[in-house]
Amino acid sequence: MTQTKSSKIANKIIFVFLCVMTVVMLYPLFFILNNSFKGKFFISKDPFALPTGETFVGMTNYVNGMIKTGLLSAIGWSFFITIGSVAMLILFTSMTAYYITRVKSKVTTVLYYMFAFSMIVPFQMVMFTMTNLADKFHLKNPVGMCVLYLGFGAGLCIFMFSGFVKSVPLEIEEAAMIDGCNPLQTFFGIVFPIMKPTAISVAILEAMWVWNDFLLPYLVIGISTKYKTIPVVVQMLVGSNGNKDMGAMMAMLVLSIIPIVIFYMVCQKYIIEGVVAGAVKG
């Protein structure tokens, strides 16, 4: 009885703690949504107050923000870069992870540790060199951005895929080879479908990173081209001398987070399964 009572008390404490953490995590989203319907002068004056008859401006901030930033174009380029980058990351890093895991040699061992080491190198250490190379190799465009994201995101993806490949029984691949499959057929027909949980986890994590990233598109594409992504055009609402249209900025932030939140909610059940499979097994 004592243990049961203790367990019930512990469960209640955990429940209350999780509720508090949920509120803490969701409040910033509510704060942005709330202020997106208020006039920009009232946001600075009382940012935590709910909209009233005097401060409520309806959809004005959304209309003004879309006109000022060209958000529809930015959404299109963000989708192109995000989908292209994630597709390239999943395809190329899964193949690389399969090769360096199954082919044991000094070269593949060095490659694995180089990819793992790349995860701990701060972006600020390489960003100036990267922008110089992007200029020389003509990567200052959406396709070039996908290539750059492939380079910066490969370390984590290969780490996760490699951990999962180690858990795949060799007997399955040997049976496929006996049936006449070559290595590519074995990978795409047998191994890659088994990687689905890890691939979805990689897609979610990388899509959230690419979609929300500001610094890399700002450094490579800049604000003077037509290829601007959502974070870049939102930053354009900050005018000279630090003047900001806070109402339009809040409205654009709301619109920018809707697609990635929907994507995350649809695929969230695969995250823990894929991360555990890729980082613990083997």
Salt bridges, closest charged atoms under 4 A:
GLU173 OE2 - ARG102 NH2 2.71
ASP245 OD2 - LYS68 NZ 2.55
